[in-house]
Amino acid sequence: MCPAKVVEDVRRGWIIPIGGGEKKVKTSGILGRFVELCGGADARIAIIPTASQLPDTGARYSAVFGEMGA
């Protein structure tokens, strides 16, 4: 399997899976590093909470990333 072709001069994004064992809080080291890798205040993050059965997981991640400045 090969990665999708990229249009010249277009930057690729990343898919970074995050497990459910981390604390969804502003001071989380894992989520802080994630935001940093995504570009900090310029980050564009899509949240896909497919593995969670909790109805508020996506909204909680969105709030935490917002509190972190993303």
Secondary structure, 3 states (H helix, E strand, C coil): CCCCCCCCCCCCCCCCCCCCCCCCCCCCHHHHHHHHHHCHHHCCCCCCCCCCCCCCHHHHHHHHHHHCCC
